[in-house]
Amino acid sequence: MTDLVTFGEGLLRLSPPGDERLETARQFEVRVGGAEANVAVAAQRLGTESAWVSKVPDTALGDRLVNELRGYGVTPEVVWSDEGRQGLYYLEHAGEPRGTTVYYDRANAAVTSASADELPTGSIESARAFFTTGITPALSNRTAEATANLLSVAKNSGTKTVFDVNYRSKLWDPDRARAMLTKLFPAVDVLITATRDARNVLQLEGDPRRIAHSLASKWEFDTVVVTRGGTGALALHDGVVHDQEAFETETSDPVGTGDAFSGAFVARRLAGDGVQEALAQANAAAALKRTIPGDLATISLEEVREVIETAGEDSDISR
């Protein structure tokens, strides 16, 4: 039986080598990404049988995406489409003052026409957890409706529902996002949000602890996880706040850090770990991801535990 099912768009990422600019690049590195796909891979790597549900174009690029996820052990449960295209995004790496910039090229992607009645819901009904993010309902009216319907399917089946706000300003404005996301919240058991999203999108005030209490009080989530960027995260569960500082890391590629965190937290909770232990492993997974090029957290449970065990030690050599 699949433990975790995620639903969302899969993307191909094209990046120029090094700090090359897109406008002068002569070659691109191709990698797989997409928040929900990233979460499925992270969870699978940490011992959770994971599946990814989506709609994918029946093209060579669609094959490229699906085959790579399958190679990481994730089960792709996709609808193959003769219409629509494969969504792409371009990532231009650079240090300050340029910074790293993302350019989306996902208009008319096959997933934007996905509806719940064509997607495979059987695995969601039998799974232990269902995960999606605020990115998916932002893609189109169809994906917004599908997200709501799949959350309802999971909730009515007794499947634990996990939702990451994961706000993207290039997809929608805060007012529209808030109106849509709060309609989904009654079907959500576990909410994950960055502090900035809670403030800017959900219009909550105060520190992360106060934000967590406000969310739990208003929406009756079982668990609320509030991330604090480079300083760690906290989780409110059964009235108790669990706090975990971030682990020291050197950043090679920050993309997918939050997805690694979410995938690890869900995976370890499904494995039976307590909230504090899962939170520590999620932070460790996020630290590890920042050292890995690409969107996917190609990590192991042993590495995650080693980060926790060796925190504060000086050695950076694996002997």
N, C-alpha and C positions, 0 to 999 in steps of 0.2 A: 504493500500500500504506500502511496506517495504521502509523505509527511507534510510537505509545503507546496502549494501551488501559487505562482505569481501571475499577474496579468498586466500586460503593457506592451509598449512599442520596443522593438529591437532596432538598433541603429548600426550602421557601419561608420566608423570614424576614420577620417583621412587627415593625416598630419604631415607637414613638411619635415624633413630631417633637421634635428638640432633646433636652432633658433631662426631658421629660414622663414622669410615672409611668404605668405600665400601667393602674393602677386608675382613673386620671382621664382617660386618653387618649380623644379623640373621633375620631381618625383614625390610620391606620397607613401607613407606607411599606412596600411589598412588594418584596423582592429575592430572588434565587436564591442558594442556598448548598449546602453539603454538601462534605466534604473532598475526596472523589475527583473530584467535578465541578469544584471549584475548581482542583485540580491539572491537570485536563485543559485548562481554559481558560488557565491560566498557561503551560502548555507550548505550546499552540496559538499564543498571542500571541508566543511567542519562537521560532516557526518549526518546531514539531514537529506533524506531522499527528496529531491526537488523536481518540480515540473514547471514549465513556462508556457502560458497560454497566450496566443496572439493570432493575428492575421498577417500573412506574409505573401509577397508576390511570388508567383511561380516562375522565377527567373534564376539566372546564375547567381545574382547578388543575394536573392532570398536563400538559395542553397548555401551560400558562403556563411551567412548568419546562422542558420539552423545547424549546419554541420559542426560549426565551432562550438556551439553550446552543447551539442550532443557529445562532443569530444571531452568536455569537462564533466560528463556524467549526468547533466541535466536532461530530463525528458522533454523534448519540444512537442507540445500538443497544439498544433497550429492548423488554421484553415488556410489552404493554398488558394490564392486568388489570381484570376486572369486579368484583373483590373487593378489599377493603382501601381505604385512603384515602391522601391526600397528607400526608406528614409536614410539620409546621410547627415553627418555633421563634420565640420572642418575645425580642427584645433590648431591654433598657432601658439606655440610655446615661446616664452621670452621672460627674461628677468625684468626687474623694474628699471626704468619707469614704464616700459611698454606693457608688461604683464602678459598673462595668458588670455587669449580671446577665443570665444566659441562662435561659429557661424553655422546656423541650422539650414538644412536644405531638405525639408521633410514635407513640403506641400504635396497633396494628393497621394500621400503614402497609403499603401493598402490597408494598414491598420485603422485609418480614419473612417473606414466604412464598416468596421466590425460591429456586429450586434450580438447580444447575448444568446439569441435563439439559434445562431449558427456556430457558436463557440462550444467546445466540449466542456460541459458542466459536471459530468459524472465524477471526474477526478476532484473537483472542488467539493462536491457533496461528501465524498469519502475521505478527504484529506483532514489532517489535524489542524492546519492553519492555511489561511488565504491571505495573500499580501498584494497590495497595489499602492499607488502613490497619486499625489495631486497632479502629476504630469499627465496621466492618462485622460482624465476628464477634460483637460485643457486642449486636447488635440482636435476635437470636433464634437458636435452635438451627439453624434452616434456613439462615440467612445464615452461621453459623459453618461449617456443612458445605459450603455453596457456596463460601465463601472458600478452604477447604482444597482442594476439588476443582478450582477454577479455577487456583490456584497450581500444582497438579500438572499440569494441562493445559499451562500455560505452560512449566513446567520441562521436561516431557517433549518439548515441541516446540522446545526451544532458545531460547525467548523469555526475555530477561533479566527476572527477577522483582525488584520493588522493593517494600519494605514499610515503612510508617511506623507506629511503635508508637502514637502519637497517643492516649494514654490519656484516657478520659473517666470521671471519678468518678461522674457521674450515671447512667452506664450499667451499671457493674459495679465490684466491689471489687478491690483489687490482687491478692489471692490467686487469684481466679477468672480474672482477666485473664492473670496469669503462667502458669497452667496451660494455658490455651488458646493463648496466643501462642507459647510455647515448642514446642508441638506443630507449629506452622506453620513455625518457623524453618528446618528442614532443606530446605524448598523455596524459601527466600529467598536471592537473590544479593546484593542491596544492602539494608542495613538502615539506616533513619533513626530516630533517637530523640532526644528532649530529655533533657538531663542529669537532670532531676527524674524523668522516667519510668524511666530506667535505674536510678536509686536506689530509688524508691518502689515500682515494679512489678517490675522484674527483679532487685531486691535486690543491685545491684552497688555496690561501694564505690570511693572514690578520686576523683581529678579526671577531667575528660572524656578526657584522653589515656589514662589507665589503664583507664577504662571501655571505650573503643574497642578496646584491645588484648585485654581480657577477652572481649568479645563475639566478636571475630575468632578468638581462640584456641579458644573453646568451640564455636562454631557454624560456623566456616570460611566466613564470609561473604566475598565478593569485596571488598566495600567496606562500611565502617561510617562513617556520618555522625552526629556527636553535636553537637546544637545547644546553645548556651549562653545562650539568651534574648537580652537586650540587649547581650551582649558578643561575639556572633559564633558561629562554628562551626568544627569541625575534621573532617577525613575521614582515615581510615586505609585505604590501598590499596597492595597489594604491599609491605607492611611499612613504608611511608613515611607519616608523619603530615603532613598539610597543614593549616595553620591560617589562619583568616581572621577579622579583627576585623569587628565590625558597622559599618555606615555610619551616620552621623548622620542622624536623621530626626525629624520632628514628627508625632505620632500624631493622626490624624483618626478612624481606625477600625482597631483592632488585629485584628479577626476576619479570619481567612484568611491571616495573615502567614506561619504555618508552611507552609500549602499553597502559597503563592507561592514560598517557599523550595524546597520539594520539587519543584514543577513546573519551576522554573528549573534546578535541579540536574540532573534527569533529562533535560530538553530539551537542555541544553548538552553533556551527556555523549554523548547520541545524535547530536549535531551534530559530534562528534569533538573537542571541547575536552578538555584535560587536567583532572585532578582539581582542581588549584589554581585554574585559570581558571573552571571550573564552580562551584566553591565561592564565588569572589568574585562571580560573577554571581547566584548564589542569594541571597547576603546583600544584594546591591543590589536584587534583586527584592523581597525582604522589606521593605527600607527604603521602597521606592516604594509597596508595598501599604499600609503604615501611613498613608499620606497620602490614600488613596482610600476613600470611603464604600462600604459593602457588603462582601460576602465575596469578590468576584471581583477578580483582579489584572488590571485593564484597562491593561496596560503594553506597552511595545514594547522590542525588543532595543536600539534606539538609545538609549532612555532608560536602560536598564540599564547600557550601556557608558558613558554620560555620567556616571552616578553614580560609577562607578569612576574615570574619568579626572579628574573634578573634585573628588574627595575632598580635603577640606582647604581648598578655595577658599571665599572669603567670599560670592561673588555667589549670590543665589537668584532672579535674574530671567533668564528665557529670552528673548533678544533676537533 
